[in-house]
């Protein structure tokens, strides 16, 4: 095969795209010819390879860092689409590094950041001034004297997940059944360097299901908190909590309910 021929990529219809010039040379084979059939075969194989690479480039979770004075807290998160908006979802204990987050916003750090060059750069504020007082800039459950549920979702501009080359999940109201097998996607802090180039997967068994919480075994590693819980087809069923190694996840159904409640209260008007 000539050098010119080797530098051409097949496309459907037996045309050849020149990789060096980007032009379409005037080469066409009659339908049914041996070269036409071979071209279509190679074109299909090439398209599948490109699709596979593009799929592999899309991450199913993102590593998160919370800069603090002298140290950093780390965890995982993911993007969801709900009522026409995009959200970064993660566990509420990650910014505070304590098992039960609270609503004393003065003690919260200022920002949370997506880490890792493969995801680009993204820094989101955790606090804002509203009606003259410090308030959270994210959706949450709790308030007043009640402890905050271990969940938070930060609104992000539309297209953020695509820009960050990350999966954008939908929130399904259907709960999984006990006995289901699932996977947790996240970034364990035990792996060095952190974050790793690719998220880790942990196979789990769903043991018990309530509308709000999924209980599973085995427990997840530190750093995977806030990561998505997925079943076959990368369908989102929840977000892992895992601070105390108890094997719990907030259900996707509950995530949707919390977001709806925050929107109805006008938190993001």
ZADO-1210 file (C-alpha; in nm, 4 decimals, padded with zeros to 6 digits):
<atoms>
<atom x="00.0000" y="00.0000" z="00.0000" code="UNK" pos="1"/>
<atom x="00.1339" y="00.3451" z="-00.0920" code="UNK" pos="2"/>
<atom x="00.2147" y="00.6107" z="00.1680" code="UNK" pos="3"/>
<atom x="-00.0717" y="00.8234" z="00.0361" code="UNK" pos="4"/>
<atom x="-00.3151" y="00.5333" z="00.0770" code="UNK" pos="5"/>
<atom x="-00.1949" y="00.4553" z="00.4296" code="UNK" pos="6"/>
<atom x="-00.2613" y="00.8155" z="00.5317" code="UNK" pos="7"/>
<atom x="-00.6262" y="00.7993" z="00.4362" code="UNK" pos="8"/>
<atom x="-00.9165" y="00.7187" z="00.6661" code="UNK" pos="9"/>
<atom x="-01.2201" y="00.5307" z="00.5331" code="UNK" pos="10"/>
<atom x="-01.5656" y="00.6796" z="00.5445" code="UNK" pos="11"/>
<atom x="-01.8968" y="00.5408" z="00.4249" code="UNK" pos="12"/>
<atom x="-01.9515" y="00.5311" z="00.0489" code="UNK" pos="13"/>
<atom x="-01.5916" y="00.4246" z="-00.0190" code="UNK" pos="14"/>
<atom x="-01.4556" y="00.7792" z="-00.0074" code="UNK" pos="15"/>
<atom x="-01.1159" y="00.8214" z="00.1601" code="UNK" pos="16"/>
<atom x="-01.0284" y="01.1160" z="00.3804" code="UNK" pos="17"/>
<atom x="-00.6644" y="01.2182" z="00.3546" code="UNK" pos="18"/>
<atom x="-00.5290" y="01.2500" z="00.7121" code="UNK" pos="19"/>
<atom x="-00.2496" y="01.4825" z="00.6009" code="UNK" pos="20"/>
<atom x="-00.4442" y="01.7296" z="00.3899" code="UNK" pos="21"/>
<atom x="-00.7955" y="01.6789" z="00.5290" code="UNK" pos="22"/>
<atom x="-00.9230" y="01.6747" z="00.1710" code="UNK" pos="23"/>
<atom x="-01.1552" y="01.4270" z="-00.0008" code="UNK" pos="24"/>
<atom x="-00.9597" y="01.2786" z="-00.2950" code="UNK" pos="25"/>
<atom x="-01.1715" y="01.1896" z="-00.5919" code="UNK" pos="26"/>
<atom x="-01.1739" y="00.8161" z="-00.5215" code="UNK" pos="27"/>
<atom x="-01.4989" y="00.6245" z="-00.5454" code="UNK" pos="28"/>
<atom x="-01.5658" y="00.2554" z="-00.5993" code="UNK" pos="29"/>
<atom x="-01.8837" y="00.1190" z="-00.7548" code="UNK" pos="30"/>
<atom x="-02.1364" y="-00.0300" z="-00.5065" code="UNK" pos="31"/>
<atom x="-02.0741" y="-00.3973" z="-00.4445" code="UNK" pos="32"/>
<atom x="-01.7100" y="-00.3882" z="-00.5479" code="UNK" pos="33"/>
<atom x="-01.4517" y="-00.5564" z="-00.3280" code="UNK" pos="34"/>
<atom x="-01.2961" y="-00.2220" z="-00.2386" code="UNK" pos="35"/>
<atom x="-01.6374" y="-00.0771" z="-00.1505" code="UNK" pos="36"/>
<atom x="-01.7212" y="-00.3677" z="00.0808" code="UNK" pos="37"/>
<atom x="-01.3792" y="-00.3503" z="00.2468" code="UNK" pos="38"/>
<atom x="-01.4144" y="00.0265" z="00.2864" code="UNK" pos="39"/>
<atom x="-01.7505" y="-00.0074" z="00.4612" code="UNK" pos="40"/>
<atom x="-01.6117" y="-00.2756" z="00.6918" code="UNK" pos="41"/>
<atom x="-01.3153" y="-00.0586" z="00.7883" code="UNK" pos="42"/>
<atom x="-01.5392" y="00.2471" z="00.8229" code="UNK" pos="43"/>
<atom x="-01.7685" y="00.0654" z="01.0668" code="UNK" pos="44"/>
<atom x="-01.4705" y="-00.0573" z="01.2696" code="UNK" pos="45"/>
<atom x="-01.3195" y="00.2911" z="01.2784" code="UNK" pos="46"/>
<atom x="-01.6485" y="00.4497" z="01.3901" code="UNK" pos="47"/>
<atom x="-01.6848" y="00.1951" z="01.6707" code="UNK" pos="48"/>
<atom x="-01.3297" y="00.2641" z="01.7857" code="UNK" pos="49"/>
<atom x="-01.3901" y="00.6399" z="01.7955" code="UNK" pos="50"/>
<atom x="-01.7197" y="00.5924" z="01.9826" code="UNK" pos="51"/>
<atom x="-01.5452" y="00.3681" z="02.2350" code="UNK" pos="52"/>
<atom x="-01.2718" y="00.6263" z="02.2938" code="UNK" pos="53"/>
<atom x="-01.5220" y="00.9086" z="02.3351" code="UNK" pos="54"/>
<atom x="-01.7212" y="00.7025" z="02.5862" code="UNK" pos="55"/>
<atom x="-01.4035" y="00.6227" z="02.7805" code="UNK" pos="56"/>
<atom x="-01.3221" y="00.9963" z="02.7971" code="UNK" pos="57"/>
<atom x="-01.6471" y="01.0755" z="02.9787" code="UNK" pos="58"/>
<atom x="-01.5989" y="01.0335" z="03.3539" code="UNK" pos="59"/>
<atom x="-01.8805" y="00.8973" z="03.5686" code="UNK" pos="60"/>
<atom x="-01.7681" y="01.0873" z="03.8797" code="UNK" pos="61"/>
<atom x="-01.5455" y="01.3829" z="03.9602" code="UNK" pos="62"/>
<atom x="-01.2888" y="01.4231" z="04.2409" code="UNK" pos="63"/>
<atom x="-01.3545" y="01.7131" z="04.4780" code="UNK" pos="64"/>
<atom x="-01.1225" y="01.9185" z="04.6970" code="UNK" pos="65"/>
<atom x="-01.2140" y="02.1634" z="04.9721" code="UNK" pos="66"/>
<atom x="-00.9212" y="02.3971" z="05.0513" code="UNK" pos="67"/>
<atom x="-00.8840" y="02.4596" z="05.4232" code="UNK" pos="68"/>
<atom x="-00.6248" y="02.6357" z="05.6351" code="UNK" pos="69"/>
<atom x="-00.3158" y="02.4151" z="05.6186" code="UNK" pos="70"/>
<atom x="-00.4920" y="02.1095" z="05.4729" code="UNK" pos="71"/>
<atom x="-00.7574" y="01.9911" z="05.2309" code="UNK" pos="72"/>
<atom x="-01.0642" y="01.7677" z="05.2466" code="UNK" pos="73"/>
<atom x="-01.1256" y="01.5332" z="04.9547" code="UNK" pos="74"/>
<atom x="-01.4198" y="01.3377" z="04.8193" code="UNK" pos="75"/>
<atom x="-01.6193" y="01.2567" z="04.5079" code="UNK" pos="76"/>
<atom x="-01.9193" y="01.4007" z="04.3278" code="UNK" pos="77"/>
<atom x="-02.1200" y="01.3869" z="04.0060" code="UNK" pos="78"/>
<atom x="-02.3502" y="01.5956" z="03.7873" code="UNK" pos="79"/>
<atom x="-02.7263" y="01.5534" z="03.7543" code="UNK" pos="80"/>
<atom x="-02.9944" y="01.7195" z="03.5451" code="UNK" pos="81"/>
<atom x="-03.3203" y="01.8060" z="03.7199" code="UNK" pos="82"/>
<atom x="-03.6092" y="02.0329" z="03.6129" code="UNK" pos="83"/>
<atom x="-03.3976" y="02.1888" z="03.3404" code="UNK" pos="84"/>
<atom x="-03.0976" y="02.2669" z="03.5623" code="UNK" pos="85"/>
<atom x="-02.7575" y="02.1096" z="03.6202" code="UNK" pos="86"/>
<atom x="-02.6279" y="02.0332" z="03.9685" code="UNK" pos="87"/>
<atom x="-02.3047" y="01.9103" z="04.1229" code="UNK" pos="88"/>
<atom x="-02.4086" y="01.6537" z="04.3841" code="UNK" pos="89"/>
<atom x="-02.1896" y="01.5361" z="04.6710" code="UNK" pos="90"/>
<atom x="-02.1964" y="01.4430" z="05.0408" code="UNK" pos="91"/>
<atom x="-02.2487" y="01.7229" z="05.2917" code="UNK" pos="92"/>
<atom x="-01.9788" y="01.5997" z="05.5298" code="UNK" pos="93"/>
<atom x="-01.6964" y="01.6496" z="05.2791" code="UNK" pos="94"/>
<atom x="-01.6464" y="02.0270" z="05.3283" code="UNK" pos="95"/>
<atom x="-01.6529" y="01.9927" z="05.7097" code="UNK" pos="96"/>
<atom x="-01.4925" y="01.6470" z="05.7390" code="UNK" pos="97"/>
<atom x="-01.7317" y="01.5455" z="06.0153" code="UNK" pos="98"/>
<atom x="-01.9980" y="01.2728" z="06.0242" code="UNK" pos="99"/>
<atom x="-02.2913" y="01.5107" z="06.0757" code="UNK" pos="100"/>
<atom x="-02.2807" y="01.8390" z="05.8819" code="UNK" pos="101"/>
<atom x="-02.4477" y="02.1432" z="06.0345" code="UNK" pos="102"/>
<atom x="-02.6023" y="02.4698" z="05.9198" code="UNK" pos="103"/>
<atom x="-02.3669" y="02.7129" z="06.0933" code="UNK" pos="104"/>
<atom x="-02.2475" y="02.8604" z="05.7645" code="UNK" pos="105"/>
<atom x="-01.9813" y="03.0764" z="05.9273" code="UNK" pos="106"/>
<atom x="-01.7857" y="02.7580" z="06.0004" code="UNK" pos="107"/>
<atom x="-01.8069" y="02.6337" z="05.6429" code="UNK" pos="108"/>
<atom x="-01.5186" y="02.6808" z="05.3978" code="UNK" pos="109"/>
<atom x="-01.5653" y="02.9268" z="05.1138" code="UNK" pos="110"/>
<atom x="-01.5299" y="02.7026" z="04.8090" code="UNK" pos="111"/>
<atom x="-01.5342" y="02.3482" z="04.6762" code="UNK" pos="112"/>
<atom x="-01.3257" y="02.2576" z="04.3707" code="UNK" pos="113"/>
<atom x="-01.3251" y="01.9883" z="04.1070" code="UNK" pos="114"/>
<atom x="-00.9733" y="01.8435" z="04.1080" code="UNK" pos="115"/>
<atom x="-00.7731" y="01.6815" z="03.8297" code="UNK" pos="116"/>
<atom x="-00.6571" y="01.8294" z="03.4988" code="UNK" pos="117"/>
<atom x="-00.8695" y="01.5877" z="03.2936" code="UNK" pos="118"/>
<atom x="-01.1783" y="01.7647" z="03.4300" code="UNK" pos="119"/>
<atom x="-01.0570" y="02.1182" z="03.3702" code="UNK" pos="120"/>
<atom x="-01.0926" y="02.3799" z="03.6426" code="UNK" pos="121"/>
<atom x="-01.4095" y="02.4427" z="03.8409" code="UNK" pos="122"/>
<atom x="-01.4428" y="02.6261" z="04.1723" code="UNK" pos="123"/>
<atom x="-01.7858" y="02.6790" z="04.3261" code="UNK" pos="124"/>
<atom x="-01.8753" y="02.8999" z="04.6255" code="UNK" pos="125"/>
<atom x="-02.0327" y="02.7279" z="04.9251" code="UNK" pos="126"/>
<atom x="-02.1566" y="03.0489" z="05.0880" code="UNK" pos="127"/>
<atom x="-02.3310" y="03.3681" z="04.9835" code="UNK" pos="128"/>
<atom x="-02.4880" y="03.6745" z="05.1430" code="UNK" pos="129"/>
<atom x="-02.8682" y="03.6669" z="05.1298" code="UNK" pos="130"/>
<atom x="-03.0933" y="03.9213" z="05.3016" code="UNK" pos="131"/>
<atom x="-02.7913" y="04.0562" z="05.4862" code="UNK" pos="132"/>
<atom x="-02.6883" y="03.7202" z="05.6351" code="UNK" pos="133"/>
<atom x="-02.4471" y="03.4415" z="05.5410" code="UNK" pos="134"/>
<atom x="-02.6344" y="03.1580" z="05.3722" code="UNK" pos="135"/>
<atom x="-02.5514" y="02.8378" z="05.1872" code="UNK" pos="136"/>
<atom x="-02.5255" y="02.8616" z="04.8091" code="UNK" pos="137"/>
<atom x="-02.6349" y="02.4991" z="04.7645" code="UNK" pos="138"/>
<atom x="-02.9441" y="02.2822" z="04.8073" code="UNK" pos="139"/>
<atom x="-02.9612" y="02.0898" z="05.1349" code="UNK" pos="140"/>
<atom x="-03.2007" y="01.9274" z="05.3806" code="UNK" pos="141"/>
<atom x="-03.2230" y="02.0550" z="05.7368" code="UNK" pos="142"/>
<atom x="-03.1910" y="02.3917" z="05.9033" code="UNK" pos="143"/>
<atom x="-03.2448" y="02.5737" z="06.2273" code="UNK" pos="144"/>
<atom x="-03.1530" y="02.3522" z="06.5206" code="UNK" pos="145"/>
<atom x="-03.1755" y="02.0359" z="06.3098" code="UNK" pos="146"/>
<atom x="-02.8562" y="01.8753" z="06.1815" code="UNK" pos="147"/>
<atom x="-02.8141" y="01.8881" z="05.8067" code="UNK" pos="148"/>
<atom x="-02.8690" y="01.5680" z="05.6087" code="UNK" pos="149"/>
<atom x="-02.5474" y="01.4340" z="05.4556" code="UNK" pos="150"/>
<atom x="-02.6242" y="01.5744" z="05.1118" code="UNK" pos="151"/>
<atom x="-02.5637" y="01.8893" z="04.9113" code="UNK" pos="152"/>
<atom x="-02.6172" y="01.9956" z="04.5502" code="UNK" pos="153"/>
<atom x="-02.4641" y="02.3054" z="04.3974" code="UNK" pos="154"/>
<atom x="-02.6304" y="02.4666" z="04.0934" code="UNK" pos="155"/>
<atom x="-02.3957" y="02.4962" z="03.7957" code="UNK" pos="156"/>
<atom x="-02.4422" y="02.6608" z="03.4545" code="UNK" pos="157"/>
<atom x="-02.5986" y="02.4485" z="03.1833" code="UNK" pos="158"/>
<atom x="-02.3377" y="02.2575" z="02.9853" code="UNK" pos="159"/>
<atom x="-02.0948" y="02.2309" z="03.2778" code="UNK" pos="160"/>
<atom x="-02.0964" y="01.8499" z="03.2802" code="UNK" pos="161"/>
<atom x="-02.0216" y="01.8385" z="02.9085" code="UNK" pos="162"/>
<atom x="-01.7451" y="02.0963" z="02.9472" code="UNK" pos="163"/>
<atom x="-01.5946" y="01.8915" z="03.2303" code="UNK" pos="164"/>
<atom x="-01.6209" y="01.5741" z="03.0199" code="UNK" pos="165"/>
<atom x="-01.8392" y="01.4158" z="03.2855" code="UNK" pos="166"/>
<atom x="-02.1572" y="01.2099" z="03.2756" code="UNK" pos="167"/>
<atom x="-02.4813" y="01.4014" z="03.3308" code="UNK" pos="168"/>
<atom x="-02.7274" y="01.1743" z="03.5127" code="UNK" pos="169"/>
<atom x="-03.1043" y="01.1972" z="03.5334" code="UNK" pos="170"/>
<atom x="-03.2901" y="01.1394" z="03.8605" code="UNK" pos="171"/>
<atom x="-03.5167" y="00.8363" z="03.8379" code="UNK" pos="172"/>
<atom x="-03.7990" y="00.8213" z="04.0923" code="UNK" pos="173"/>
<atom x="-03.8067" y="00.4405" z="04.0753" code="UNK" pos="174"/>
<atom x="-03.6321" y="00.2783" z="04.3707" code="UNK" pos="175"/>
<atom x="-03.4143" y="-00.0324" z="04.3275" code="UNK" pos="176"/>
<atom x="-03.5079" y="-00.3569" z="04.4978" code="UNK" pos="177"/>
<atom x="-03.3139" y="-00.5241" z="04.7767" code="UNK" pos="178"/>
<atom x="-03.0795" y="-00.7821" z="04.6296" code="UNK" pos="179"/>
<atom x="-02.9739" y="-00.5636" z="04.3373" code="UNK" pos="180"/>
<atom x="-02.6070" y="-00.5482" z="04.2477" code="UNK" pos="181"/>
<atom x="-02.4645" y="-00.2007" z="04.1915" code="UNK" pos="182"/>
<atom x="-02.1370" y="-00.0089" z="04.1634" code="UNK" pos="183"/>
<atom x="-01.9983" y="00.2899" z="04.3488" code="UNK" pos="184"/>
<atom x="-01.7801" y="00.5212" z="04.1406" code="UNK" pos="185"/>
<atom x="-01.5350" y="00.7449" z="04.3242" code="UNK" pos="186"/>
<atom x="-01.1814" y="00.8468" z="04.4127" code="UNK" pos="187"/>
<atom x="-01.0462" y="00.6698" z="04.7245" code="UNK" pos="188"/>
<atom x="-00.7966" y="00.8896" z="04.9062" code="UNK" pos="189"/>
<atom x="-00.5842" y="00.5818" z="04.9795" code="UNK" pos="190"/>
<atom x="-00.4700" y="00.5784" z="04.6159" code="UNK" pos="191"/>
<atom x="-00.1605" y="00.7831" z="04.5404" code="UNK" pos="192"/>
<atom x="-00.1281" y="01.0091" z="04.3577" code="UNK" pos="193"/>
<atom x="-00.4733" y="01.1483" z="04.4238" code="UNK" pos="194"/>
<atom x="-00.6854" y="01.1980" z="04.2281" code="UNK" pos="195"/>
<atom x="-00.6161" y="00.9034" z="04.0027" code="UNK" pos="196"/>
<atom x="-00.6645" y="00.9499" z="03.6285" code="UNK" pos="197"/>
<atom x="-00.9620" y="00.7141" z="03.6339" code="UNK" pos="198"/>
<atom x="-01.2281" y="00.6709" z="03.8996" code="UNK" pos="199"/>
<atom x="-01.2374" y="00.3440" z="04.0948" code="UNK" pos="200"/>
<atom x="-01.5341" y="00.1074" z="04.0973" code="UNK" pos="201"/>
<atom x="-01.6637" y="-00.0909" z="04.3944" code="UNK" pos="202"/>
<atom x="-01.9130" y="-00.3719" z="04.3391" code="UNK" pos="203"/>
<atom x="-02.1830" y="-00.3696" z="04.6084" code="UNK" pos="204"/>
<atom x="-02.5019" y="-00.5532" z="04.7020" code="UNK" pos="205"/>
<atom x="-02.8130" y="-00.3538" z="04.7939" code="UNK" pos="206"/>
<atom x="-02.9338" y="-00.5073" z="05.1223" code="UNK" pos="207"/>
<atom x="-03.2213" y="-00.2791" z="05.2235" code="UNK" pos="208"/>
<atom x="-03.4133" y="00.0009" z="05.0553" code="UNK" pos="209"/>
<atom x="-03.6160" y="00.2887" z="05.1999" code="UNK" pos="210"/>
<atom x="-03.7418" y="00.5890" z="05.0022" code="UNK" pos="211"/>
<atom x="-03.4534" y="00.7970" z="05.1403" code="UNK" pos="212"/>
<atom x="-03.1647" y="00.5566" z="05.2086" code="UNK" pos="213"/>
<atom x="-03.0081" y="00.2549" z="05.0372" code="UNK" pos="214"/>
<atom x="-02.8117" y="00.0167" z="05.2614" code="UNK" pos="215"/>
<atom x="-02.5350" y="-00.1837" z="05.0980" code="UNK" pos="216"/>
<atom x="-02.2311" y="-00.4060" z="05.1554" code="UNK" pos="217"/>
<atom x="-01.9329" y="-00.3942" z="05.1500" code="UNK" pos="218"/>
<atom x="-01.8668" y="-00.0439" z="05.2788" code="UNK" pos="219"/>
<atom x="-01.6897" y="00.2098" z="05.0570" code="UNK" pos="220"/>
<atom x="-01.3400" y="00.3506" z="05.1068" code="UNK" pos="221"/>
<atom x="-01.2730" y="00.7059" z="05.2322" code="UNK" pos="222"/>
<atom x="-01.2752" y="00.9489" z="04.9413" code="UNK" pos="223"/>
<atom x="-01.5593" y="00.7778" z="04.7562" code="UNK" pos="224"/>
<atom x="-01.8190" y="00.9645" z="04.9648" code="UNK" pos="225"/>
<atom x="-02.0401" y="01.1685" z="04.7346" code="UNK" pos="226"/>
<atom x="-01.9840" y="00.9352" z="04.4403" code="UNK" pos="227"/>
<atom x="-02.2706" y="00.7954" z="04.2311" code="UNK" pos="228"/>
<atom x="-02.4259" y="00.4528" z="04.2904" code="UNK" pos="229"/>
<atom x="-02.5037" y="00.2949" z="03.9531" code="UNK" pos="230"/>
<atom x="-02.6790" y="-00.0153" z="03.8240" code="UNK" pos="231"/>
<atom x="-02.6661" y="-00.1721" z="03.4772" code="UNK" pos="232"/>
<atom x="-02.6553" y="00.0795" z="03.1963" code="UNK" pos="233"/>
<atom x="-02.4993" y="00.3405" z="03.4274" code="UNK" pos="234"/>
<atom x="-02.8416" y="00.4248" z="03.5680" code="UNK" pos="235"/>
<atom x="-02.8136" y="00.6410" z="03.8796" code="UNK" pos="236"/>
<atom x="-02.9862" y="00.5059" z="04.1910" code="UNK" pos="237"/>
<atom x="-02.8151" y="00.7083" z="04.4637" code="UNK" pos="238"/>
<atom x="-02.5173" y="00.8888" z="04.6161" code="UNK" pos="239"/>
<atom x="-02.2921" y="00.7119" z="04.8643" code="UNK" pos="240"/>
<atom x="-02.2401" y="00.8640" z="05.2097" code="UNK" pos="241"/>
<atom x="-01.9929" y="00.6251" z="05.3664" code="UNK" pos="242"/>
<atom x="-01.8314" y="00.8539" z="05.6265" code="UNK" pos="243"/>
<atom x="-01.8635" y="00.5964" z="05.9053" code="UNK" pos="244"/>
<atom x="-01.8220" y="00.2859" z="05.6836" code="UNK" pos="245"/>
<atom x="-02.1876" y="00.2029" z="05.7433" code="UNK" pos="246"/>
<atom x="-02.2674" y="00.1349" z="05.3786" code="UNK" pos="247"/>
<atom x="-02.5399" y="00.3925" z="05.3160" code="UNK" pos="248"/>
<atom x="-02.6434" y="00.5962" z="05.0141" code="UNK" pos="249"/>
<atom x="-02.8994" y="00.8716" z="04.9593" code="UNK" pos="250"/>
<atom x="-03.1467" y="00.7448" z="04.6988" code="UNK" pos="251"/>
<atom x="-03.1891" y="00.9228" z="04.3645" code="UNK" pos="252"/>
<atom x="-03.5565" y="00.9560" z="04.4575" code="UNK" pos="253"/>
<atom x="-03.4625" y="01.1495" z="04.7738" code="UNK" pos="254"/>
<atom x="-03.2155" y="01.3674" z="04.5819" code="UNK" pos="255"/>
<atom x="-03.4968" y="01.4760" z="04.3518" code="UNK" pos="256"/>
<atom x="-03.7274" y="01.5474" z="04.6465" code="UNK" pos="257"/>
<atom x="-03.4633" y="01.7610" z="04.8206" code="UNK" pos="258"/>
<atom x="-03.3968" y="01.9617" z="04.5054" code="UNK" pos="259"/>
<atom x="-03.7697" y="02.0122" z="04.4515" code="UNK" pos="260"/>
<atom x="-03.8126" y="02.1369" z="04.8096" code="UNK" pos="261"/>
<atom x="-03.5259" y="02.3850" z="04.7759" code="UNK" pos="262"/>
<atom x="-03.6576" y="02.5149" z="04.4449" code="UNK" pos="263"/>
<atom x="-04.0110" y="02.5483" z="04.5836" code="UNK" pos="264"/>
<atom x="-03.8713" y="02.7490" z="04.8758" code="UNK" pos="265"/>
<atom x="-03.7179" y="02.9942" z="04.6280" code="UNK" pos="266"/>
<atom x="-03.3582" y="02.9325" z="04.7294" code="UNK" pos="267"/>
<atom x="-03.2349" y="02.9791" z="04.3728" code="UNK" pos="268"/>
<atom x="-03.4738" y="03.2444" z="04.2426" code="UNK" pos="269"/>
</atoms>
